[in-house]
């Protein structure tokens, strides 16, 4: 029997504030890996997550592949 193809895909979330100020003062860019269902959420994902470089909770946006 064939396996059913999954609707879940692996995405990368990147800190919005660190990516804007990467060359100025930040020591790095915070990234998270997570999964999303591409049928129920076709738009790009934006979540509020903790950034260890900014030392606060910031918006993390989905990167395009």
PDB file with one MODEL, atoms N, CA, C and O in Angstrom:
MODEL        1
ATOM      1  N   UNK A   1       0.831  -1.176   0.000  1.00  0.00           N
ATOM      2  CA  UNK A   1       0.000   0.000   0.000  1.00  0.00           C
ATOM      3  C   UNK A   1       0.881   1.248   0.000  1.00  0.00           C
ATOM      4  O   UNK A   1       1.952   1.276   0.607  1.00  0.00           O
ATOM      5  N   UNK A   2       0.407   2.261  -0.687  1.00  0.00           N
ATOM      6  CA  UNK A   2       1.138   3.514  -0.747  1.00  0.00           C
ATOM      7  C   UNK A   2       0.886   4.358   0.490  1.00  0.00           C
ATOM      8  O   UNK A   2      -0.195   4.328   1.078  1.00  0.00           O
ATOM      9  N   UNK A   3       1.902   5.104   0.866  1.00  0.00           N
ATOM     10  CA  UNK A   3       1.747   6.016   1.994  1.00  0.00           C
ATOM     11  C   UNK A   3       1.007   7.267   1.544  1.00  0.00           C
ATOM     12  O   UNK A   3       1.179   7.742   0.421  1.00  0.00           O
ATOM     13  N   UNK A   4       0.184   7.789   2.437  1.00  0.00           N
ATOM     14  CA  UNK A   4      -0.527   9.023   2.147  1.00  0.00           C
ATOM     15  C   UNK A   4       0.442  10.200   2.305  1.00  0.00           C
ATOM     16  O   UNK A   4       1.196  10.266   3.275  1.00  0.00           O
ATOM     17  N   UNK A   5       0.413  11.115   1.351  1.00  0.00           N
ATOM     18  CA  UNK A   5       1.304  12.266   1.396  1.00  0.00           C
ATOM     19  C   UNK A   5       0.839  13.233   2.482  1.00  0.00           C
ATOM     20  O   UNK A   5      -0.348  13.546   2.574  1.00  0.00           O
ATOM     21  N   UNK A   6       1.768  13.699   3.293  1.00  0.00           N
ATOM     22  CA  UNK A   6       1.450  14.574   4.412  1.00  0.00           C
ATOM     23  C   UNK A   6       1.275  16.021   3.943  1.00  0.00           C
ATOM     24  O   UNK A   6       1.952  16.474   3.019  1.00  0.00           O
ATOM     25  N   UNK A   7       0.356  16.735   4.594  1.00  0.00           N
ATOM     26  CA  UNK A   7       0.151  18.152   4.311  1.00  0.00           C
ATOM     27  C   UNK A   7       1.054  19.032   5.157  1.00  0.00           C
ATOM     28  O   UNK A   7       1.094  20.246   4.961  1.00  0.00           O
ATOM     29  N   UNK A   8       1.776  18.441   6.090  1.00  0.00           N
ATOM     30  CA  UNK A   8       2.650  19.204   6.982  1.00  0.00           C
ATOM     31  C   UNK A   8       4.013  19.402   6.323  1.00  0.00           C
ATOM     32  O   UNK A   8       4.600  18.473   5.768  1.00  0.00           O
ATOM     33  N   UNK A   9       4.499  20.642   6.401  1.00  0.00           N
ATOM     34  CA  UNK A   9       5.818  20.953   5.857  1.00  0.00           C
ATOM     35  C   UNK A   9       6.665  21.600   6.953  1.00  0.00           C
ATOM     36  O   UNK A   9       6.133  22.218   7.875  1.00  0.00           O
ATOM     37  N   UNK A  10       7.972  21.454   6.847  1.00  0.00           N
ATOM     38  CA  UNK A  10       8.913  22.032   7.795  1.00  0.00           C
ATOM     39  C   UNK A  10       9.238  23.458   7.349  1.00  0.00           C
ATOM     40  O   UNK A  10       9.595  23.687   6.194  1.00  0.00           O
ATOM     41  N   UNK A  11       9.110  24.419   8.279  1.00  0.00           N
ATOM     42  CA  UNK A  11       9.388  25.818   7.961  1.00  0.00           C
ATOM     43  C   UNK A  11      10.391  26.387   8.957  1.00  0.00           C
ATOM     44  O   UNK A  11      10.578  25.839  10.043  1.00  0.00           O
ATOM     45  N   UNK A  12      11.031  27.485   8.582  1.00  0.00           N
ATOM     46  CA  UNK A  12      11.982  28.184   9.440  1.00  0.00           C
ATOM     47  C   UNK A  12      11.420  29.555   9.780  1.00  0.00           C
ATOM     48  O   UNK A  12      10.980  30.294   8.898  1.00  0.00           O
ATOM     49  N   UNK A  13      11.439  29.891  11.075  1.00  0.00           N
ATOM     50  CA  UNK A  13      11.008  31.210  11.536  1.00  0.00           C
ATOM     51  C   UNK A  13      12.247  32.003  11.936  1.00  0.00           C
ATOM     52  O   UNK A  13      13.116  31.484  12.636  1.00  0.00           O
ATOM     53  N   UNK A  14      12.333  33.261  11.496  1.00  0.00           N
ATOM     54  CA  UNK A  14      13.495  34.100  11.786  1.00  0.00           C
ATOM     55  C   UNK A  14      13.053  35.381  12.488  1.00  0.00           C
ATOM     56  O   UNK A  14      12.021  35.961  12.150  1.00  0.00           O
ATOM     57  N   UNK A  15      13.841  35.813  13.466  1.00  0.00           N
ATOM     58  CA  UNK A  15      13.544  37.030  14.220  1.00  0.00           C
ATOM     59  C   UNK A  15      13.549  38.241  13.292  1.00  0.00           C
ATOM     60  O   UNK A  15      14.491  38.453  12.529  1.00  0.00           O
ATOM     61  N   UNK A  16      12.492  39.022  13.371  1.00  0.00           N
ATOM     62  CA  UNK A  16      12.348  40.194  12.510  1.00  0.00           C
ATOM     63  C   UNK A  16      13.306  41.308  12.920  1.00  0.00           C
ATOM     64  O   UNK A  16      13.874  41.971  12.053  1.00  0.00           O
ATOM     65  N   UNK A  17      13.497  41.528  14.200  1.00  0.00           N
ATOM     66  CA  UNK A  17      14.358  42.618  14.674  1.00  0.00           C
ATOM     67  C   UNK A  17      15.840  42.308  14.467  1.00  0.00           C
ATOM     68  O   UNK A  17      16.605  43.197  14.094  1.00  0.00           O
ATOM     69  N   UNK A  18      16.254  41.078  14.700  1.00  0.00           N
ATOM     70  CA  UNK A  18      17.669  40.705  14.512  1.00  0.00           C
ATOM     71  C   UNK A  18      18.068  40.777  13.043  1.00  0.00           C
ATOM     72  O   UNK A  18      19.175  41.213  12.725  1.00  0.00           O
ATOM     73  N   UNK A  19      17.181  40.355  12.146  1.00  0.00           N
ATOM     74  CA  UNK A  19      17.518  40.361  10.726  1.00  0.00           C
ATOM     75  C   UNK A  19      17.651  41.783  10.192  1.00  0.00           C
ATOM     76  O   UNK A  19      18.412  42.021   9.254  1.00  0.00           O
ATOM     77  N   UNK A  20      16.915  42.740  10.781  1.00  0.00           N
ATOM     78  CA  UNK A  20      17.022  44.137  10.350  1.00  0.00           C
ATOM     79  C   UNK A  20      18.291  44.788  10.878  1.00  0.00           C
ATOM     80  O   UNK A  20      18.871  45.636  10.199  1.00  0.00           O
ATOM     81  N   UNK A  21      18.738  44.409  12.079  1.00  0.00           N
ATOM     82  CA  UNK A  21      19.903  45.027  12.713  1.00  0.00           C
ATOM     83  C   UNK A  21      21.081  44.062  12.808  1.00  0.00           C
ATOM     84  O   UNK A  21      21.886  44.176  13.733  1.00  0.00           O
ATOM     85  N   UNK A  22      21.204  43.126  11.888  1.00  0.00           N
ATOM     86  CA  UNK A  22      22.230  42.092  11.969  1.00  0.00           C
ATOM     87  C   UNK A  22      23.641  42.680  11.932  1.00  0.00           C
ATOM     88  O   UNK A  22      24.493  42.258  12.714  1.00  0.00           O
ATOM     89  N   UNK A  23      23.905  43.625  11.063  1.00  0.00           N
ATOM     90  CA  UNK A  23      25.262  44.170  10.919  1.00  0.00           C
ATOM     91  C   UNK A  23      25.593  45.230  11.960  1.00  0.00           C
ATOM     92  O   UNK A  23      26.769  45.550  12.138  1.00  0.00           O
ATOM     93  N   UNK A  24      24.612  45.783  12.651  1.00  0.00           N
ATOM     94  CA  UNK A  24      24.853  46.897  13.565  1.00  0.00           C
ATOM     95  C   UNK A  24      25.336  46.433  14.935  1.00  0.00           C
ATOM     96  O   UNK A  24      26.480  46.699  15.303  1.00  0.00           O
ATOM     97  N   UNK A  25      24.479  45.740  15.702  1.00  0.00           N
ATOM     98  CA  UNK A  25      24.846  45.422  17.080  1.00  0.00           C
ATOM     99  C   UNK A  25      24.549  43.980  17.471  1.00  0.00           C
ATOM    100  O   UNK A  25      25.094  43.491  18.460  1.00  0.00           O
ATOM    101  N   UNK A  26      23.716  43.305  16.734  1.00  0.00           N
ATOM    102  CA  UNK A  26      23.309  41.954  17.104  1.00  0.00           C
ATOM    103  C   UNK A  26      24.447  40.959  16.879  1.00  0.00           C
ATOM    104  O   UNK A  26      25.227  41.101  15.938  1.00  0.00           O
ATOM    105  N   UNK A  27      24.535  39.957  17.744  1.00  0.00           N
ATOM    106  CA  UNK A  27      25.579  38.940  17.630  1.00  0.00           C
ATOM    107  C   UNK A  27      25.157  37.784  16.736  1.00  0.00           C
ATOM    108  O   UNK A  27      25.983  36.947  16.373  1.00  0.00           O
ATOM    109  N   UNK A  28      23.889  37.731  16.381  1.00  0.00           N
ATOM    110  CA  UNK A  28      23.399  36.656  15.538  1.00  0.00           C
ATOM    111  C   UNK A  28      21.935  36.850  15.204  1.00  0.00           C
ATOM    112  O   UNK A  28      21.347  37.891  15.498  1.00  0.00           O
ATOM    113  N   UNK A  29      21.351  35.825  14.582  1.00  0.00           N
ATOM    114  CA  UNK A  29      19.946  35.863  14.196  1.00  0.00           C
ATOM    115  C   UNK A  29      19.265  34.641  14.786  1.00  0.00           C
ATOM    116  O   UNK A  29      19.723  33.515  14.597  1.00  0.00           O
ATOM    117  N   UNK A  30      18.173  34.862  15.500  1.00  0.00           N
ATOM    118  CA  UNK A  30      17.430  33.773  16.122  1.00  0.00           C
ATOM    119  C   UNK A  30      16.561  33.073  15.083  1.00  0.00           C
ATOM    120  O   UNK A  30      15.832  33.724  14.334  1.00  0.00           O
ATOM    121  N   UNK A  31      16.641  31.740  15.041  1.00  0.00           N
ATOM    122  CA  UNK A  31      15.825  30.957  14.111  1.00  0.00           C
ATOM    123  C   UNK A  31      15.206  29.777  14.836  1.00  0.00           C
ATOM    124  O   UNK A  31      15.837  29.157  15.693  1.00  0.00           O
ATOM    125  N   UNK A  32      13.958  29.472  14.481  1.00  0.00           N
ATOM    126  CA  UNK A  32      13.232  28.324  15.012  1.00  0.00           C
ATOM    127  C   UNK A  32      12.769  27.454  13.852  1.00  0.00           C
ATOM    128  O   UNK A  32      12.431  27.966  12.785  1.00  0.00           O
ATOM    129  N   UNK A  33      12.753  26.145  14.055  1.00  0.00           N
ATOM    130  CA  UNK A  33      12.175  25.211  13.098  1.00  0.00           C
ATOM    131  C   UNK A  33      10.846  24.718  13.641  1.00  0.00           C
ATOM    132  O   UNK A  33      10.744  24.375  14.819  1.00  0.00           O
ATOM    133  N   UNK A  34       9.830  24.681  12.794  1.00  0.00           N
ATOM    134  CA  UNK A  34       8.514  24.203  13.194  1.00  0.00           C
ATOM    135  C   UNK A  34       7.804  23.642  11.968  1.00  0.00           C
ATOM    136  O   UNK A  34       8.299  23.759  10.847  1.00  0.00           O
ATOM    137  N   UNK A  35       6.658  23.041  12.183  1.00  0.00           N
ATOM    138  CA  UNK A  35       5.860  22.492  11.091  1.00  0.00           C
ATOM    139  C   UNK A  35       4.552  23.243  10.982  1.00  0.00           C
ATOM    140  O   UNK A  35       4.036  23.765  11.971  1.00  0.00           O
ATOM    141  N   UNK A  36       4.013  23.293   9.759  1.00  0.00           N
ATOM    142  CA  UNK A  36       2.695  23.882   9.565  1.00  0.00           C
ATOM    143  C   UNK A  36       1.945  23.079   8.515  1.00  0.00           C
ATOM    144  O   UNK A  36       2.545  22.410   7.674  1.00  0.00           O
ATOM    145  N   UNK A  37       0.624  23.159   8.581  1.00  0.00           N
ATOM    146  CA  UNK A  37      -0.228  22.492   7.612  1.00  0.00           C
ATOM    147  C   UNK A  37      -0.439  23.446   6.447  1.00  0.00           C
ATOM    148  O   UNK A  37      -1.013  24.521   6.624  1.00  0.00           O
ATOM    149  N   UNK A  38       0.021  23.064   5.251  1.00  0.00           N
ATOM    150  CA  UNK A  38      -0.031  23.983   4.119  1.00  0.00           C
ATOM    151  C   UNK A  38      -1.431  24.153   3.543  1.00  0.00           C
ATOM    152  O   UNK A  38      -1.670  25.094   2.786  1.00  0.00           O
ATOM    153  N   UNK A  39      -2.363  23.263   3.885  1.00  0.00           N
ATOM    154  CA  UNK A  39      -3.737  23.429   3.399  1.00  0.00           C
ATOM    155  C   UNK A  39      -4.524  24.408   4.254  1.00  0.00           C
ATOM    156  O   UNK A  39      -5.279  25.220   3.719  1.00  0.00           O
ATOM    157  N   UNK A  40      -4.367  24.348   5.565  1.00  0.00           N
ATOM    158  CA  UNK A  40      -5.152  25.214   6.444  1.00  0.00           C
ATOM    159  C   UNK A  40      -4.526  26.594   6.620  1.00  0.00           C
ATOM    160  O   UNK A  40      -5.243  27.559   6.887  1.00  0.00           O
ATOM    161  N   UNK A  41      -3.202  26.713   6.476  1.00  0.00           N
ATOM    162  CA  UNK A  41      -2.526  28.012   6.599  1.00  0.00           C
ATOM    163  C   UNK A  41      -1.613  28.234   5.393  1.00  0.00           C
ATOM    164  O   UNK A  41      -0.402  28.040   5.498  1.00  0.00           O
ATOM    165  N   UNK A  42      -2.168  28.634   4.259  1.00  0.00           N
ATOM    166  CA  UNK A  42      -1.328  28.835   3.066  1.00  0.00           C
ATOM    167  C   UNK A  42      -0.474  30.102   3.133  1.00  0.00           C
ATOM    168  O   UNK A  42       0.545  30.191   2.449  1.00  0.00           O
ATOM    169  N   UNK A  43      -0.879  31.093   3.957  1.00  0.00           N
ATOM    170  CA  UNK A  43      -0.108  32.331   4.051  1.00  0.00           C
ATOM    171  C   UNK A  43       1.117  32.117   4.941  1.00  0.00           C
ATOM    172  O   UNK A  43       1.231  31.112   5.643  1.00  0.00           O
ATOM    173  N   UNK A  44       2.029  33.091   4.890  1.00  0.00           N
ATOM    174  CA  UNK A  44       3.251  32.996   5.687  1.00  0.00           C
ATOM    175  C   UNK A  44       2.924  33.156   7.166  1.00  0.00           C
ATOM    176  O   UNK A  44       2.084  33.973   7.543  1.00  0.00           O
ATOM    177  N   UNK A  45       3.591  32.375   7.987  1.00  0.00           N
ATOM    178  CA  UNK A  45       3.337  32.330   9.418  1.00  0.00           C
ATOM    179  C   UNK A  45       4.147  33.404  10.147  1.00  0.00           C
ATOM    180  O   UNK A  45       5.321  33.618   9.844  1.00  0.00           O
ATOM    181  N   UNK A  46       3.506  34.081  11.119  1.00  0.00           N
ATOM    182  CA  UNK A  46       4.173  35.066  11.972  1.00  0.00           C
ATOM    183  C   UNK A  46       3.815  34.729  13.413  1.00  0.00           C
ATOM    184  O   UNK A  46       2.642  34.753  13.787  1.00  0.00           O
ATOM    185  N   UNK A  47       4.830  34.412  14.227  1.00  0.00           N
ATOM    186  CA  UNK A  47       4.612  34.051  15.624  1.00  0.00           C
ATOM    187  C   UNK A  47       5.483  34.913  16.528  1.00  0.00           C
ATOM    188  O   UNK A  47       6.537  35.400  16.118  1.00  0.00           O
ATOM    189  N   UNK A  48       5.028  35.092  17.755  1.00  0.00           N
ATOM    190  CA  UNK A  48       5.807  35.817  18.763  1.00  0.00           C
ATOM    191  C   UNK A  48       6.591  34.780  19.569  1.00  0.00           C
ATOM    192  O   UNK A  48       6.006  33.976  20.294  1.00  0.00           O
ATOM    193  N   UNK A  49       7.925  34.807  19.434  1.00  0.00           N
ATOM    194  CA  UNK A  49       8.804  33.848  20.091  1.00  0.00           C
ATOM    195  C   UNK A  49       9.920  34.607  20.809  1.00  0.00           C
ATOM    196  O   UNK A  49      10.137  35.793  20.561  1.00  0.00           O
ATOM    197  N   UNK A  50      10.627  33.902  21.707  1.00  0.00           N
ATOM    198  CA  UNK A  50      11.729  34.513  22.446  1.00  0.00           C
ATOM    199  C   UNK A  50      13.000  34.498  21.598  1.00  0.00           C
ATOM    200  O   UNK A  50      13.361  33.475  21.015  1.00  0.00           O
ATOM    201  N   UNK A  51      13.663  35.635  21.541  1.00  0.00           N
ATOM    202  CA  UNK A  51      14.933  35.759  20.826  1.00  0.00           C
ATOM    203  C   UNK A  51      16.047  35.921  21.856  1.00  0.00           C
ATOM    204  O   UNK A  51      16.027  36.864  22.646  1.00  0.00           O
ATOM    205  N   UNK A  52      17.017  35.011  21.852  1.00  0.00           N
ATOM    206  CA  UNK A  52      18.089  35.076  22.848  1.00  0.00           C
ATOM    207  C   UNK A  52      19.091  36.188  22.551  1.00  0.00           C
ATOM    208  O   UNK A  52      19.840  36.587  23.443  1.00  0.00           O
ATOM    209  N   UNK A  53      19.123  36.694  21.328  1.00  0.00           N
ATOM    210  CA  UNK A  53      20.037  37.780  20.997  1.00  0.00           C
ATOM    211  C   UNK A  53      19.446  39.139  21.372  1.00  0.00           C
ATOM    212  O   UNK A  53      20.173  40.028  21.817  1.00  0.00           O
ATOM    213  N   UNK A  54      18.130  39.307  21.195  1.00  0.00           N
ATOM    214  CA  UNK A  54      17.450  40.551  21.600  1.00  0.00           C
ATOM    215  C   UNK A  54      17.090  40.517  23.082  1.00  0.00           C
ATOM    216  O   UNK A  54      16.851  41.561  23.689  1.00  0.00           O
ATOM    217  N   UNK A  55      17.052  39.322  23.664  1.00  0.00           N
ATOM    218  CA  UNK A  55      16.685  39.088  25.067  1.00  0.00           C
ATOM    219  C   UNK A  55      15.263  39.546  25.376  1.00  0.00           C
ATOM    220  O   UNK A  55      14.993  40.107  26.437  1.00  0.00           O
ATOM    221  N   UNK A  56      14.350  39.293  24.419  1.00  0.00           N
ATOM    222  CA  UNK A  56      12.935  39.600  24.615  1.00  0.00           C
ATOM    223  C   UNK A  56      12.119  38.826  23.582  1.00  0.00           C
ATOM    224  O   UNK A  56      12.671  38.255  22.641  1.00  0.00           O
ATOM    225  N   UNK A  57      10.815  38.814  23.766  1.00  0.00           N
ATOM    226  CA  UNK A  57       9.920  38.154  22.820  1.00  0.00           C
ATOM    227  C   UNK A  57       9.682  39.091  21.638  1.00  0.00           C
ATOM    228  O   UNK A  57       9.257  40.233  21.814  1.00  0.00           O
ATOM    229  N   UNK A  58       9.958  38.595  20.436  1.00  0.00           N
ATOM    230  CA  UNK A  58       9.807  39.401  19.222  1.00  0.00           C
ATOM    231  C   UNK A  58       9.019  38.616  18.189  1.00  0.00           C
ATOM    232  O   UNK A  58       8.748  37.429  18.368  1.00  0.00           O
ATOM    233  N   UNK A  59       8.653  39.291  17.103  1.00  0.00           N
ATOM    234  CA  UNK A  59       7.958  38.623  16.011  1.00  0.00           C
ATOM    235  C   UNK A  59       8.960  37.827  15.187  1.00  0.00           C
ATOM    236  O   UNK A  59      10.033  38.321  14.841  1.00  0.00           O
ATOM    237  N   UNK A  60       8.596  36.595  14.880  1.00  0.00           N
ATOM    238  CA  UNK A  60       9.403  35.730  14.025  1.00  0.00           C
ATOM    239  C   UNK A  60       8.578  35.423  12.782  1.00  0.00           C
ATOM    240  O   UNK A  60       7.447  34.948  12.883  1.00  0.00           O
ATOM    241  N   UNK A  61       9.149  35.695  11.602  1.00  0.00           N
ATOM    242  CA  UNK A  61       8.438  35.490  10.344  1.00  0.00           C
ATOM    243  C   UNK A  61       8.988  34.274   9.622  1.00  0.00           C
ATOM    244  O   UNK A  61      10.158  33.917   9.765  1.00  0.00           O
ATOM    245  N   UNK A  62       8.120  33.648   8.845  1.00  0.00           N
ATOM    246  CA  UNK A  62       8.492  32.472   8.064  1.00  0.00           C
ATOM    247  C   UNK A  62       9.408  32.884   6.913  1.00  0.00           C
ATOM    248  O   UNK A  62       9.137  33.857   6.208  1.00  0.00           O
ATOM    249  N   UNK A  63      10.497  32.131   6.731  1.00  0.00           N
ATOM    250  CA  UNK A  63      11.408  32.379   5.620  1.00  0.00           C
ATOM    251  C   UNK A  63      10.910  31.660   4.381  1.00  0.00           C
ATOM    252  O   UNK A  63      10.296  30.597   4.469  1.00  0.00           O
ATOM    253  N   UNK A  64      11.177  32.244   3.235  1.00  0.00           N
ATOM    254  CA  UNK A  64      10.830  31.582   1.973  1.00  0.00           C
ATOM    255  C   UNK A  64      11.967  30.644   1.591  1.00  0.00           C
ATOM    256  O   UNK A  64      13.133  30.914   1.879  1.00  0.00           O
ATOM    257  N   UNK A  65      11.616  29.548   0.944  1.00  0.00           N
ATOM    258  CA  UNK A  65      12.637  28.574   0.548  1.00  0.00           C
ATOM    259  C   UNK A  65      13.067  28.770  -0.871  1.00  0.00           C
ATOM    260  O   UNK A  65      13.921  28.033  -1.364  1.00  0.00           O
TER     261      UNK A  65
ENDMDL
END
